[in-house]
């Protein structure tokens, strides 16, 4: 890759070329976790006009790929260089409406979620960027919904621990009126349910909330056994 960088200008090499899926070399490096390649491309981007904010045909940015695949070192580098990347951290993939945080929660990338939350205030201070922890996908689900639905208890606990400081709505409803607690109960995610029980009083979580059909989480748990 260094050789490409050294000869790009003289030989007219297009460093932003895309394959049939709209994927660039920068996309591939981030998707596969090739940290050294990511660093080289970022370092040479200003001089060689490398587009670091480009999206593939499905609307994925490099931030989406790093979150989805759990490449921690790549994620850290991206977050350190956000001013150069010009990436919207709240950007949704068109088909699903998933943000990078949605993907991390959906795939159980615990450390990714932790890093994003730990850096939330620094992102605002350094770059004037904010992550909306309550943004919803195409089905009206937040990242917290996805974590509860999938039963990733460690991620759920991270959300609980940071809810107050990051203004995370733990009782938000999807299009059908399901809260994250509803989803955990209907899916039989017992560890997640326990976390809700343990934190309900302190965080003011209503465990009797009804969905659009008047169904509570207990109803859903009883139906599913």
N, C-alpha and C positions, 0 to 999 in steps of 0.2 A: 504494500500500500504506500510505503514511503517513496518507492520508485515512481509510482503513479503521480504522487504529489510533486515530485521534483521535475517531472517531464510534462505535466498536464498543459501548462501554458504554451510551451514550445511546440508540442505535438498536437495541440488542439483536442485533448482528451476531455470529454464531457463527464464531469464528476457528479452531475445531477441526473444522469440518464436513468430511466426506469425500465423495469422488465414488464412483462405482460400483466402483472398484478399491480403495477404502479409503485413497485418497491425500488428504492435507491440503495446505493452501497451503505449509506448511513443508516437506513432502516435495517438492513441485514445485520450490520455490526451490532446494533442495539438489540435486535431480536435474538441474536445468538449469544449475546453477552461478551463480545470481543472488545474488552476494555481498552486495550492498547490502540486498536483501530479507531474506536470512538474518540479517544484523546487526539489522535493524529488528525482526524477529520475536523474536529472542533477547532484545533489550533490553526489549521490552514484555511478555515472557512472564510475569514475576511479577505485574505489575499487572493484566494482562488474562486470566490463567489459560490461557495458551496451552500446550497439551500438546506438548512438544518430544521426548518419548520414544515417541510413538505409532508403531504399526506398520501397514503397509498390509495388504491381504488376503493377500498372499504372504509376509508376515512381515518385510518389509524395513523397517529403520529408516533414518533420514537418513544414518547412518554407512555403511550398506551402499551407498546410492546415491552418496555422495561417492566412496567407494572404487571402485565399479564404473565410474563415468564419469570418474574422474580429475580431479575438480575440486579442485585443490590449495589454493586460497585458502579454499574452503568447508571443506575438511578441517581446515585449520589453525584456523579459527574454532571449529569443533566441538570440537576437542581442547583448545582454550583454555577452553572453557565446559562441560566434562564434568560438573562438579558440578551445574550447572543442568539439563543435558540428561537426567541419570539413564539413560544408555544403557549397556547391556552390550556392551562391545567384542568379546566372544567369542560374542555371540548368533548362532545359526545360522538361516538361512532354512529353514523346515521341509522343503520338497520336496527340496532338494539338500544341505542341511547346510552350505552355504557361509557362512563368516563374511565380514566386510568384507575381511579380509586375503586370504581365498580368492579373492574377486572381483577384487581388485587384481592378484594373481598370475595369475589366469586371463585377464585382459584386457591384461596387459603394462604395467600402470601402474607403471613403475619408480620414479618420484619419490614416488608414494604409499607404496610399500613402504619406501623410504628414510626418509621422514618418520616413518612409524610406528615403525621401528626406532630412529631417532635420539631419539624422544620416549618410548621404553619406560620408561626409568628415572625420567624426570620425572613420568610419569603415576602411578607408584607413590608417589613422594615427595609430590606435590601433592594427589592425589585418592585414593590408596590403591587404584588400579586397575591391573590387570596384564593384558597381552595374552598369551594362550597361543599361542605360535608352533608348537606341536605338535598343536593340536586337529585332529580329523579330520572330514571331511564324511561324507555318507551312504554313500560307497563306501570309506571308510577312508583317504581321501587327505588329506594335510596341504596347506597352501598351497605348501610347497616341492615336493611332488609335482606340483601343477598347473603351477608355473613350469617344472619340468623337462620335463613332458609336452608343454607348449606351445612349448618351445624358447626361452624368454626368458632369454638368457644373462646379461644385465646384472643381472637380478633374482636369478638363481642365484648370481652372484658376490657380491651383497649378502648373501645368506643365508650363504654360505661365510665372508665376512669377519666376520659377527656371530655365528656359531654358538657360539663358546666363551663369549662374554659373556652371550648371551641364552638359553643352554641349548637350542639348537635341535638336534633329532635329525635328522641328515642321512641316516640309514640306516633310518628308520622304514618299516614295510611297510603296504601297503593290505590289504584283505580277502583278496586272492589271493596275498599275500606279495611283491608287487612293491615294490621300493625306488624312490626317485626316479631312481637310476642305471639301473635296469631300463627305466623309461619313456623316458628320454632315448635309450637305445640302440635300443629297439624302434621309436622314432619317427624315428630317423635324425637326431637333433638333434646334429650333429657339434660345434658350438661348445660346447654344454653338456657333451658327453662329454669334450672337451678340458679343460674347467675341472675336472671330476672327477679326471682323470688328474693334472693339475698340483697338486691340493690333497689327494689321497688320503693320501699319506704324512704330511703335516703334521697333518691332521685325523683320522687313523686310520680312514679310510673303507675298508671291505672291498669290493673290486671283484669278488669271487668269490661274493658272497652269492647263495643260491638262493631261488627263490620256493616256493610250496606244492607245486609239481610237480617241484622239484629243478632248475629251469631258472635259469641264470645270465644276466647281462646280455649276455655274449658269445653265448650261445645265441640270445637274442632278436635281436641285431644280425645274426647269421649267417642266421637265418630270414628276416629282412626285407630282407637285402641292403644 
